[in-house]
Amino acid sequence: MSAQALLPILLLCALLLQARGGYHKKEKNAQLPTEIKDCVKRVKVHMCRRHCENHQECQANNICCSAYCGNVCMSLL
């Protein structure tokens, strides 16, 4: 393959990496704690349907905490 053919392919690969989120470092400013602690708030029965194993399984503004019915997602607000 000639150098003229490799240059457009290289450019296309670089553009695809940028489109997929490559090239940047992920910021670690807002990390959640890795261990699951006891729930600070009182857990209601209907919350026992939202089981989790880690914080990433919960929706935004929620954490995974330990309750009487297992680990559940609970709102931080």
MIFI-652481 format. One record per residue (C-alpha): x, y, z. Coordinates in pm, whole numbers, plus 50000, padded with zeros to 5 digits. Layout:
N
       u       v       w
       X       Y       Z
...
This chain:
77
       u       v       w
   50000   50000   50000
   50130   50343   49923
   50173   50619   50180
   49895   50818   50010
   49645   50542   50085
   49755   50495   50448
   49713   50860   50544
   49331   50874   50489
   49292   50543   50674
   49495   50676   50969
   49290   50996   50974
   48966   50798   50968
   49084   50584   51262
   49175   50895   51463
   48832   51049   51398
   48655   50728   51500
   48851   50716   51827
   48748   51071   51908
   48384   50998   51826
   48386   50699   52063
   48540   50897   52346
   48902   50793   52311
   49205   51015   52370
   49082   51171   52694
   49146   51070   53051
   48848   51007   53272
   48826   51248   53560
   48822   51091   53902
   48690   51388   54097
   48348   51248   54184
   48423   50890   54283
   48177   50690   54484
   48302   50486   54777
   48389   50132   54671
   48261   49954   54979
   47893   49922   55059
   47805   50071   55397
   47491   50060   55607
   47209   50285   55486
   47199   50619   55667
   46828   50671   55609
   46555   50432   55713
   46472   50186   55434
   46107   50149   55346
   45964   49816   55231
   45910   49927   54869
   46283   50010   54840
   46371   49643   54891
   46279   49580   54526
   46585   49779   54406
   46867   49536   54489
   47227   49616   54389
   47581   49486   54423
   47768   49813   54357
   47704   50185   54315
   47713   50172   53934
   47396   49962   53926
   47198   50246   54085
   47054   50547   53904
   47195   50898   53930
   47199   51049   54281
   47158   50700   54433
   47404   50477   54615
   47406   50109   54700
   47380   50056   55076
   47317   49767   55311
   46967   49731   55464
   46769   49464   55648
   46650   49319   55314
   46992   49317   55144
   47180   49578   54943
   46944   49839   54795
   46970   50159   54590
   46892   50465   54801
   46867   50832   54709
   47137   51068   54834
   46890   51358   54837
